[in-house]
Amino acid sequence: MTATARVVTPWPSPIFTRTQPSPGITGGYNVMSSEELLVNVPVRVSPGAMLQAARELAGLSASDAAERLNWLPEYVDLIERDDFASLRRPVFARGYTRAYGKLVGLDETQLMEAFDQVQPQPVGPRLPYSRPQPLQLQRTGVGIAAGLAVLAVLVLGLWWSQSAGAVTRTVMGG
C-alpha cells in the first residue's frame, strides 16, 4: 500500500514539518532514499525570509518598505538576509524586525519566535541599570570661596588702576 506525501505548512509558522509514511521493507532491510530521509527533518524559516515573502505579497519594494519605516535603504535588505550584526545598532534588531513585521502584516508572536531561533537572547544574568554619578569637579564650599576671592581681587585691581589713572591726571593737570 503506497500513500502520497503530506506536507503541513502552517504559514507563516517558523517551522515547517513534512510527514511521509515509512517505506516498505525489501529483503529484510528498510530501504530509504535520501529524499525520504530529509522529509521528516523540520525546516526552519528565518524571520528575514518571512518578511521578504510578506513584503512581496503586499506588493512593496524594499525601498518602499524602508521609506515607510523611515529606515536607511539598506536596512530592509540586511534584515531580510538575517544579517543583524551589520546594522548600525544591532542591539535594536528585535525592534526593527517587529516594526517591519507590523508593516507587512505578519503575526508578531510567530515572527519573534523565528527571530529568537536565529538571534538568541544573551543567557547571562542581567545587571540592573544604574545611572552613573556626575563628576564632581570641585568641592562646593571651597570652590565658591576661591571663586569669590579671585573675583574680589580682580574688582579691586580694576578699581585701583582706574583710581590711579585719575590721580595722575589731576596731578599732571590733565
Secondary structure, DSSP 4 states (H G I P E B T S, - for coil): -----EEE--TT-SEEEEE-PPPPEETTEE---HHHHHHTS-EEPPHHHHHHHHHHHTT--HHHHHHHHT--HHHHHHHHTT-GGGSS-GGGHHHHHHHHHHHHT--HHHHHHHHHHHSPPP-SPPPPP-PPPPP--S-HHHHHHHHHHHHHHHHHHHHHHHHHHHHHHHHHT-
